[in-house]
């Protein structure tokens, strides 16, 4: 609920500049609910989830 409210507050702060944004890229944390996505969808911003983390892949990426 707090994250969804934070999304609403962000959009209110952006006001007339919100049309400059097309995508919201976020991770797959459980705090980002469908209500969070709906806030951005209501103003025409598409929410994209990043790829799932792979513990074995992190070792290669960090080297």
PDB file with SEQRES, HELIX, SHEET and CRYST1 records, atoms N, CA, C and O in Angstrom:
SEQRES   1 A   63  UNK UNK UNK UNK UNK UNK UNK UNK UNK UNK UNK UNK UNK          
SEQRES   2 A   63  UNK UNK UNK UNK UNK UNK UNK UNK UNK UNK UNK UNK UNK          
SEQRES   3 A   63  UNK UNK UNK UNK UNK UNK UNK UNK UNK UNK UNK UNK UNK          
SEQRES   4 A   63  UNK UNK UNK UNK UNK UNK UNK UNK UNK UNK UNK UNK UNK          
SEQRES   5 A   63  UNK UNK UNK UNK UNK UNK UNK UNK UNK UNK UNK                  
HELIX    1 AA1 UNK A    2  UNK A   14  1                                  13    
HELIX    2 AA2 UNK A   15  UNK A   20  5                                   6    
HELIX    3 AA3 UNK A   34  UNK A   41  1                                   8    
HELIX    4 AA4 UNK A   55  UNK A   62  1                                   8    
SHEET    1 AA1 2 UNK A  23  UNK A  26  0                                        
SHEET    2 AA1 2 UNK A  46  UNK A  49  1                                        
CRYST1    1.000    1.000    1.000  90.00  90.00  90.00 P 1           1          
ATOM      1  N   UNK A   1       0.824  -1.191   0.000  1.00  0.00           N  
ATOM      2  CA  UNK A   1       0.000   0.000   0.000  1.00  0.00           C  
ATOM      3  C   UNK A   1       0.870   1.257   0.000  1.00  0.00           C  
ATOM      4  O   UNK A   1       0.549   2.228  -0.687  1.00  0.00           O  
ATOM      5  N   UNK A   2       1.944   1.252   0.747  1.00  0.00           N  
ATOM      6  CA  UNK A   2       2.808   2.424   0.797  1.00  0.00           C  
ATOM      7  C   UNK A   2       3.489   2.671  -0.538  1.00  0.00           C  
ATOM      8  O   UNK A   2       3.661   3.820  -0.947  1.00  0.00           O  
ATOM      9  N   UNK A   3       3.878   1.601  -1.218  1.00  0.00           N  
ATOM     10  CA  UNK A   3       4.547   1.755  -2.508  1.00  0.00           C  
ATOM     11  C   UNK A   3       3.563   2.302  -3.536  1.00  0.00           C  
ATOM     12  O   UNK A   3       3.928   3.133  -4.368  1.00  0.00           O  
ATOM     13  N   UNK A   4       2.327   1.841  -3.481  1.00  0.00           N  
ATOM     14  CA  UNK A   4       1.303   2.332  -4.400  1.00  0.00           C  
ATOM     15  C   UNK A   4       1.042   3.814  -4.157  1.00  0.00           C  
ATOM     16  O   UNK A   4       0.892   4.583  -5.106  1.00  0.00           O  
ATOM     17  N   UNK A   5       0.987   4.211  -2.901  1.00  0.00           N  
ATOM     18  CA  UNK A   5       0.795   5.631  -2.578  1.00  0.00           C  
ATOM     19  C   UNK A   5       1.989   6.453  -3.041  1.00  0.00           C  
ATOM     20  O   UNK A   5       1.821   7.575  -3.518  1.00  0.00           O  
ATOM     21  N   UNK A   6       3.182   5.911  -2.905  1.00  0.00           N  
ATOM     22  CA  UNK A   6       4.378   6.609  -3.379  1.00  0.00           C  
ATOM     23  C   UNK A   6       4.327   6.802  -4.895  1.00  0.00           C  
ATOM     24  O   UNK A   6       4.758   7.837  -5.404  1.00  0.00           O  
ATOM     25  N   UNK A   7       3.802   5.812  -5.615  1.00  0.00           N  
ATOM     26  CA  UNK A   7       3.649   5.931  -7.072  1.00  0.00           C  
ATOM     27  C   UNK A   7       2.659   7.044  -7.410  1.00  0.00           C  
ATOM     28  O   UNK A   7       2.897   7.833  -8.324  1.00  0.00           O  
ATOM     29  N   UNK A   8       1.554   7.107  -6.675  1.00  0.00           N  
ATOM     30  CA  UNK A   8       0.574   8.176  -6.896  1.00  0.00           C  
ATOM     31  C   UNK A   8       1.190   9.551  -6.637  1.00  0.00           C  
ATOM     32  O   UNK A   8       0.981  10.496  -7.398  1.00  0.00           O  
ATOM     33  N   UNK A   9       1.953   9.640  -5.548  1.00  0.00           N  
ATOM     34  CA  UNK A   9       2.601  10.913  -5.218  1.00  0.00           C  
ATOM     35  C   UNK A   9       3.598  11.322  -6.298  1.00  0.00           C  
ATOM     36  O   UNK A   9       3.692  12.500  -6.642  1.00  0.00           O  
ATOM     37  N   UNK A  10       4.333  10.366  -6.830  1.00  0.00           N  
ATOM     38  CA  UNK A  10       5.282  10.650  -7.900  1.00  0.00           C  
ATOM     39  C   UNK A  10       4.567  11.217  -9.118  1.00  0.00           C  
ATOM     40  O   UNK A  10       5.011  12.206  -9.701  1.00  0.00           O  
ATOM     41  N   UNK A  11       3.468  10.595  -9.498  1.00  0.00           N  
ATOM     42  CA  UNK A  11       2.728  11.064 -10.666  1.00  0.00           C  
ATOM     43  C   UNK A  11       2.128  12.443 -10.434  1.00  0.00           C  
ATOM     44  O   UNK A  11       2.047  13.250 -11.361  1.00  0.00           O  
ATOM     45  N   UNK A  12       1.707  12.718  -9.208  1.00  0.00           N  
ATOM     46  CA  UNK A  12       1.194  14.058  -8.909  1.00  0.00           C  
ATOM     47  C   UNK A  12       2.308  15.087  -9.001  1.00  0.00           C  
ATOM     48  O   UNK A  12       2.081  16.202  -9.470  1.00  0.00           O  
ATOM     49  N   UNK A  13       3.513  14.728  -8.558  1.00  0.00           N  
ATOM     50  CA  UNK A  13       4.644  15.655  -8.637  1.00  0.00           C  
ATOM     51  C   UNK A  13       5.071  15.900 -10.083  1.00  0.00           C  
ATOM     52  O   UNK A  13       5.481  17.006 -10.435  1.00  0.00           O  
ATOM     53  N   UNK A  14       4.975  14.869 -10.914  1.00  0.00           N  
ATOM     54  CA  UNK A  14       5.357  15.008 -12.311  1.00  0.00           C  
ATOM     55  C   UNK A  14       4.360  15.851 -13.090  1.00  0.00           C  
ATOM     56  O   UNK A  14       4.725  16.529 -14.050  1.00  0.00           O  
ATOM     57  N   UNK A  15       3.114  15.806 -12.678  1.00  0.00           N  
ATOM     58  CA  UNK A  15       2.021  16.590 -13.244  1.00  0.00           C  
ATOM     59  C   UNK A  15       2.013  16.568 -14.765  1.00  0.00           C  
ATOM     60  O   UNK A  15       1.724  15.524 -15.350  1.00  0.00           O  
ATOM     61  N   UNK A  16       2.315  17.665 -15.420  1.00  0.00           N  
ATOM     62  CA  UNK A  16       2.207  17.706 -16.883  1.00  0.00           C  
ATOM     63  C   UNK A  16       3.396  17.051 -17.581  1.00  0.00           C  
ATOM     64  O   UNK A  16       3.381  16.912 -18.804  1.00  0.00           O  
ATOM     65  N   UNK A  17       4.414  16.649 -16.843  1.00  0.00           N  
ATOM     66  CA  UNK A  17       5.588  16.011 -17.455  1.00  0.00           C  
ATOM     67  C   UNK A  17       5.435  14.489 -17.572  1.00  0.00           C  
ATOM     68  O   UNK A  17       6.301  13.825 -18.142  1.00  0.00           O  
ATOM     69  N   UNK A  18       4.362  13.943 -17.049  1.00  0.00           N  
ATOM     70  CA  UNK A  18       4.196  12.483 -17.035  1.00  0.00           C  
ATOM     71  C   UNK A  18       4.110  11.898 -18.444  1.00  0.00           C  
ATOM     72  O   UNK A  18       4.461  10.737 -18.648  1.00  0.00           O  
ATOM     73  N   UNK A  19       3.653  12.675 -19.405  1.00  0.00           N  
ATOM     74  CA  UNK A  19       3.543  12.147 -20.771  1.00  0.00           C  
ATOM     75  C   UNK A  19       4.907  11.923 -21.419  1.00  0.00           C  
ATOM     76  O   UNK A  19       4.987  11.299 -22.477  1.00  0.00           O  
ATOM     77  N   UNK A  20       5.966  12.414 -20.812  1.00  0.00           N  
ATOM     78  CA  UNK A  20       7.315  12.181 -21.331  1.00  0.00           C  
ATOM     79  C   UNK A  20       7.797  10.755 -21.047  1.00  0.00           C  
ATOM     80  O   UNK A  20       8.767  10.296 -21.651  1.00  0.00           O  
ATOM     81  N   UNK A  21       7.129  10.062 -20.140  1.00  0.00           N  
ATOM     82  CA  UNK A  21       7.546   8.718 -19.738  1.00  0.00           C  
ATOM     83  C   UNK A  21       6.697   7.660 -20.430  1.00  0.00           C  
ATOM     84  O   UNK A  21       5.474   7.783 -20.499  1.00  0.00           O  
ATOM     85  N   UNK A  22       7.351   6.620 -20.941  1.00  0.00           N  
ATOM     86  CA  UNK A  22       6.641   5.532 -21.611  1.00  0.00           C  
ATOM     87  C   UNK A  22       6.707   4.230 -20.828  1.00  0.00           C  
ATOM     88  O   UNK A  22       5.791   3.411 -20.900  1.00  0.00           O  
ATOM     89  N   UNK A  23       7.804   4.036 -20.069  1.00  0.00           N  
ATOM     90  CA  UNK A  23       8.019   2.772 -19.384  1.00  0.00           C  
ATOM     91  C   UNK A  23       8.430   2.998 -17.937  1.00  0.00           C  
ATOM     92  O   UNK A  23       9.100   3.975 -17.602  1.00  0.00           O  
ATOM     93  N   UNK A  24       8.003   2.052 -17.082  1.00  0.00           N  
ATOM     94  CA  UNK A  24       8.445   1.998 -15.688  1.00  0.00           C  
ATOM     95  C   UNK A  24       9.089   0.633 -15.520  1.00  0.00           C  
ATOM     96  O   UNK A  24       8.395  -0.384 -15.543  1.00  0.00           O  
ATOM     97  N   UNK A  25      10.393   0.596 -15.352  1.00  0.00           N  
ATOM     98  CA  UNK A  25      11.103  -0.675 -15.199  1.00  0.00           C  
ATOM     99  C   UNK A  25      11.280  -0.921 -13.710  1.00  0.00           C  
ATOM    100  O   UNK A  25      11.792  -0.073 -12.979  1.00  0.00           O  
ATOM    101  N   UNK A  26      10.844  -2.102 -13.274  1.00  0.00           N  
ATOM    102  CA  UNK A  26      10.907  -2.425 -11.848  1.00  0.00           C  
ATOM    103  C   UNK A  26      11.347  -3.864 -11.658  1.00  0.00           C  
ATOM    104  O   UNK A  26      11.354  -4.654 -12.602  1.00  0.00           O  
ATOM    105  N   UNK A  27      11.713  -4.196 -10.431  1.00  0.00           N  
ATOM    106  CA  UNK A  27      12.097  -5.574 -10.150  1.00  0.00           C  
ATOM    107  C   UNK A  27      10.867  -6.385  -9.761  1.00  0.00           C  
ATOM    108  O   UNK A  27       9.745  -5.878  -9.796  1.00  0.00           O  
ATOM    109  N   UNK A  28      11.076  -7.623  -9.397  1.00  0.00           N  
ATOM    110  CA  UNK A  28       9.966  -8.532  -9.110  1.00  0.00           C  
ATOM    111  C   UNK A  28       9.660  -8.661  -7.614  1.00  0.00           C  
ATOM    112  O   UNK A  28       9.132  -9.685  -7.178  1.00  0.00           O  
ATOM    113  N   UNK A  29       9.980  -7.652  -6.842  1.00  0.00           N  
ATOM    114  CA  UNK A  29       9.713  -7.673  -5.413  1.00  0.00           C  
ATOM    115  C   UNK A  29       8.206  -7.741  -5.168  1.00  0.00           C  
ATOM    116  O   UNK A  29       7.418  -7.193  -5.939  1.00  0.00           O  
ATOM    117  N   UNK A  30       7.819  -8.411  -4.101  1.00  0.00           N  
ATOM    118  CA  UNK A  30       6.393  -8.596  -3.807  1.00  0.00           C  
ATOM    119  C   UNK A  30       5.702  -7.307  -3.368  1.00  0.00           C  
ATOM    120  O   UNK A  30       4.473  -7.245  -3.356  1.00  0.00           O  
ATOM    121  N   UNK A  31       6.468  -6.284  -3.008  1.00  0.00           N  
ATOM    122  CA  UNK A  31       5.829  -5.024  -2.614  1.00  0.00           C  
ATOM    123  C   UNK A  31       5.218  -4.298  -3.807  1.00  0.00           C  
ATOM    124  O   UNK A  31       4.376  -3.418  -3.625  1.00  0.00           O  
ATOM    125  N   UNK A  32       5.629  -4.653  -5.027  1.00  0.00           N  
ATOM    126  CA  UNK A  32       5.053  -4.059  -6.228  1.00  0.00           C  
ATOM    127  C   UNK A  32       3.863  -4.912  -6.671  1.00  0.00           C  
ATOM    128  O   UNK A  32       4.028  -5.904  -7.381  1.00  0.00           O  
ATOM    129  N   UNK A  33       2.685  -4.520  -6.251  1.00  0.00           N  
ATOM    130  CA  UNK A  33       1.478  -5.287  -6.530  1.00  0.00           C  
ATOM    131  C   UNK A  33       0.851  -4.834  -7.850  1.00  0.00           C  
ATOM    132  O   UNK A  33       1.349  -3.929  -8.519  1.00  0.00           O  
ATOM    133  N   UNK A  34      -0.239  -5.482  -8.198  1.00  0.00           N  
ATOM    134  CA  UNK A  34      -0.953  -5.086  -9.420  1.00  0.00           C  
ATOM    135  C   UNK A  34      -1.532  -3.679  -9.283  1.00  0.00           C  
ATOM    136  O   UNK A  34      -1.711  -2.988 -10.286  1.00  0.00           O  
ATOM    137  N   UNK A  35      -1.823  -3.252  -8.066  1.00  0.00           N  
ATOM    138  CA  UNK A  35      -2.302  -1.877  -7.848  1.00  0.00           C  
ATOM    139  C   UNK A  35      -1.218  -0.867  -8.199  1.00  0.00           C  
ATOM    140  O   UNK A  35      -1.518   0.204  -8.727  1.00  0.00           O  
ATOM    141  N   UNK A  36       0.037  -1.195  -7.912  1.00  0.00           N  
ATOM    142  CA  UNK A  36       1.163  -0.341  -8.278  1.00  0.00           C  
ATOM    143  C   UNK A  36       1.235  -0.191  -9.789  1.00  0.00           C  
ATOM    144  O   UNK A  36       1.384   0.916 -10.306  1.00  0.00           O  
ATOM    145  N   UNK A  37       1.127  -1.319 -10.497  1.00  0.00           N  
ATOM    146  CA  UNK A  37       1.155  -1.296 -11.962  1.00  0.00           C  
ATOM    147  C   UNK A  37      -0.032  -0.511 -12.527  1.00  0.00           C  
ATOM    148  O   UNK A  37       0.101   0.192 -13.528  1.00  0.00           O  
ATOM    149  N   UNK A  38      -1.185  -0.635 -11.882  1.00  0.00           N  
ATOM    150  CA  UNK A  38      -2.393   0.033 -12.362  1.00  0.00           C  
ATOM    151  C   UNK A  38      -2.276   1.553 -12.274  1.00  0.00           C  
ATOM    152  O   UNK A  38      -2.844   2.265 -13.102  1.00  0.00           O  
ATOM    153  N   UNK A  39      -1.548   2.053 -11.284  1.00  0.00           N  
ATOM    154  CA  UNK A  39      -1.360   3.497 -11.147  1.00  0.00           C  
ATOM    155  C   UNK A  39      -0.660   4.039 -12.389  1.00  0.00           C  
ATOM    156  O   UNK A  39      -1.048   5.078 -12.923  1.00  0.00           O  
ATOM    157  N   UNK A  40       0.363   3.340 -12.842  1.00  0.00           N  
ATOM    158  CA  UNK A  40       1.096   3.793 -14.030  1.00  0.00           C  
ATOM    159  C   UNK A  40       0.319   3.523 -15.309  1.00  0.00           C  
ATOM    160  O   UNK A  40       0.377   4.315 -16.249  1.00  0.00           O  
ATOM    161  N   UNK A  41      -0.402   2.421 -15.352  1.00  0.00           N  
ATOM    162  CA  UNK A  41      -1.196   2.102 -16.541  1.00  0.00           C  
ATOM    163  C   UNK A  41      -2.291   3.152 -16.760  1.00  0.00           C  
ATOM    164  O   UNK A  41      -2.662   3.439 -17.899  1.00  0.00           O  
ATOM    165  N   UNK A  42      -2.796   3.713 -15.684  1.00  0.00           N  
ATOM    166  CA  UNK A  42      -3.863   4.713 -15.789  1.00  0.00           C  
ATOM    167  C   UNK A  42      -3.410   5.975 -16.522  1.00  0.00           C  
ATOM    168  O   UNK A  42      -4.229   6.685 -17.105  1.00  0.00           O  
ATOM    169  N   UNK A  43      -2.116   6.251 -16.493  1.00  0.00           N  
ATOM    170  CA  UNK A  43      -1.605   7.441 -17.179  1.00  0.00           C  
ATOM    171  C   UNK A  43      -0.849   7.079 -18.458  1.00  0.00           C  
ATOM    172  O   UNK A  43      -0.217   7.936 -19.075  1.00  0.00           O  
ATOM    173  N   UNK A  44      -0.918   5.801 -18.855  1.00  0.00           N  
ATOM    174  CA  UNK A  44      -0.325   5.381 -20.114  1.00  0.00           C  
ATOM    175  C   UNK A  44       1.126   4.957 -20.045  1.00  0.00           C  
ATOM    176  O   UNK A  44       1.793   4.878 -21.076  1.00  0.00           O  
ATOM    177  N   UNK A  45       1.630   4.684 -18.853  1.00  0.00           N  
ATOM    178  CA  UNK A  45       3.007   4.231 -18.684  1.00  0.00           C  
ATOM    179  C   UNK A  45       2.996   2.715 -18.530  1.00  0.00           C  
ATOM    180  O   UNK A  45       2.315   2.174 -17.659  1.00  0.00           O  
ATOM    181  N   UNK A  46       3.755   2.038 -19.382  1.00  0.00           N  
ATOM    182  CA  UNK A  46       3.810   0.571 -19.345  1.00  0.00           C  
ATOM    183  C   UNK A  46       4.826   0.120 -18.302  1.00  0.00           C  
ATOM    184  O   UNK A  46       5.957   0.606 -18.290  1.00  0.00           O  
ATOM    185  N   UNK A  47       4.435  -0.804 -17.427  1.00  0.00           N  
ATOM    186  CA  UNK A  47       5.316  -1.334 -16.401  1.00  0.00           C  
ATOM    187  C   UNK A  47       5.986  -2.592 -16.923  1.00  0.00           C  
ATOM    188  O   UNK A  47       5.320  -3.515 -17.392  1.00  0.00           O  
ATOM    189  N   UNK A  48       7.307  -2.622 -16.840  1.00  0.00           N  
ATOM    190  CA  UNK A  48       8.089  -3.763 -17.302  1.00  0.00           C  
ATOM    191  C   UNK A  48       8.848  -4.346 -16.122  1.00  0.00           C  
ATOM    192  O   UNK A  48       9.550  -3.629 -15.408  1.00  0.00           O  
ATOM    193  N   UNK A  49       8.704  -5.653 -15.920  1.00  0.00           N  
ATOM    194  CA  UNK A  49       9.443  -6.334 -14.860  1.00  0.00           C  
ATOM    195  C   UNK A  49      10.789  -6.787 -15.412  1.00  0.00           C  
ATOM    196  O   UNK A  49      10.871  -7.313 -16.522  1.00  0.00           O  
ATOM    197  N   UNK A  50      11.855  -6.578 -14.619  1.00  0.00           N  
ATOM    198  CA  UNK A  50      13.157  -7.035 -15.074  1.00  0.00           C  
ATOM    199  C   UNK A  50      13.247  -8.559 -14.958  1.00  0.00           C  
ATOM    200  O   UNK A  50      12.371  -9.197 -14.373  1.00  0.00           O  
ATOM    201  N   UNK A  51      14.284  -9.120 -15.503  1.00  0.00           N  
ATOM    202  CA  UNK A  51      14.425 -10.576 -15.496  1.00  0.00           C  
ATOM    203  C   UNK A  51      14.651 -11.084 -14.083  1.00  0.00           C  
ATOM    204  O   UNK A  51      15.146 -10.365 -13.214  1.00  0.00           O  
ATOM    205  N   UNK A  52      14.281 -12.327 -13.877  1.00  0.00           N  
ATOM    206  CA  UNK A  52      14.467 -12.956 -12.571  1.00  0.00           C  
ATOM    207  C   UNK A  52      15.949 -13.125 -12.284  1.00  0.00           C  
ATOM    208  O   UNK A  52      16.744 -13.385 -13.187  1.00  0.00           O  
ATOM    209  N   UNK A  53      16.307 -12.977 -11.030  1.00  0.00           N  
ATOM    210  CA  UNK A  53      17.709 -13.114 -10.637  1.00  0.00           C  
ATOM    211  C   UNK A  53      18.146 -14.571 -10.694  1.00  0.00           C  
ATOM    212  O   UNK A  53      17.371 -15.484 -10.410  1.00  0.00           O  
ATOM    213  N   UNK A  54      19.380 -14.762 -11.058  1.00  0.00           N  
ATOM    214  CA  UNK A  54      19.956 -16.101 -11.127  1.00  0.00           C  
ATOM    215  C   UNK A  54      21.243 -16.080 -10.314  1.00  0.00           C  
ATOM    216  O   UNK A  54      22.219 -15.444 -10.712  1.00  0.00           O  
ATOM    217  N   UNK A  55      21.251 -16.758  -9.199  1.00  0.00           N  
ATOM    218  CA  UNK A  55      22.412 -16.730  -8.310  1.00  0.00           C  
ATOM    219  C   UNK A  55      23.681 -17.203  -9.011  1.00  0.00           C  
ATOM    220  O   UNK A  55      24.750 -16.635  -8.789  1.00  0.00           O  
ATOM    221  N   UNK A  56      23.586 -18.220  -9.845  1.00  0.00           N  
ATOM    222  CA  UNK A  56      24.762 -18.723 -10.547  1.00  0.00           C  
ATOM    223  C   UNK A  56      25.269 -17.712 -11.570  1.00  0.00           C  
ATOM    224  O   UNK A  56      26.469 -17.658 -11.840  1.00  0.00           O  
ATOM    225  N   UNK A  57      24.389 -16.926 -12.130  1.00  0.00           N  
ATOM    226  CA  UNK A  57      24.778 -15.940 -13.126  1.00  0.00           C  
ATOM    227  C   UNK A  57      25.475 -14.730 -12.538  1.00  0.00           C  
ATOM    228  O   UNK A  57      26.226 -14.055 -13.242  1.00  0.00           O  
ATOM    229  N   UNK A  58      25.248 -14.438 -11.264  1.00  0.00           N  
ATOM    230  CA  UNK A  58      25.869 -13.288 -10.637  1.00  0.00           C  
ATOM    231  C   UNK A  58      27.389 -13.425 -10.581  1.00  0.00           C  
ATOM    232  O   UNK A  58      28.108 -12.437 -10.729  1.00  0.00           O  
ATOM    233  N   UNK A  59      27.874 -14.631 -10.369  1.00  0.00           N  
ATOM    234  CA  UNK A  59      29.321 -14.844 -10.302  1.00  0.00           C  
ATOM    235  C   UNK A  59      29.998 -14.464 -11.616  1.00  0.00           C  
ATOM    236  O   UNK A  59      31.090 -13.895 -11.611  1.00  0.00           O  
ATOM    237  N   UNK A  60      29.367 -14.770 -12.716  1.00  0.00           N  
ATOM    238  CA  UNK A  60      29.933 -14.426 -14.018  1.00  0.00           C  
ATOM    239  C   UNK A  60      29.812 -12.934 -14.308  1.00  0.00           C  
ATOM    240  O   UNK A  60      30.719 -12.343 -14.894  1.00  0.00           O  
ATOM    241  N   UNK A  61      28.726 -12.333 -13.914  1.00  0.00           N  
ATOM    242  CA  UNK A  61      28.503 -10.917 -14.178  1.00  0.00           C  
ATOM    243  C   UNK A  61      29.454 -10.037 -13.375  1.00  0.00           C  
ATOM    244  O   UNK A  61      29.833  -8.961 -13.837  1.00  0.00           O  
ATOM    245  N   UNK A  62      29.845 -10.476 -12.184  1.00  0.00           N  
ATOM    246  CA  UNK A  62      30.690  -9.653 -11.330  1.00  0.00           C  
ATOM    247  C   UNK A  62      32.153  -9.726 -11.719  1.00  0.00           C  
ATOM    248  O   UNK A  62      32.947  -8.890 -11.288  1.00  0.00           O  
ATOM    249  N   UNK A  63      32.523 -10.702 -12.521  1.00  0.00           N  
ATOM    250  CA  UNK A  63      33.949 -10.836 -12.891  1.00  0.00           C  
ATOM    251  C   UNK A  63      34.307 -10.018 -14.036  1.00  0.00           C  
ATOM    252  O   UNK A  63      35.462 -10.023 -14.463  1.00  0.00           O  
TER     253      UNK A  63                                                      
END                                                                             
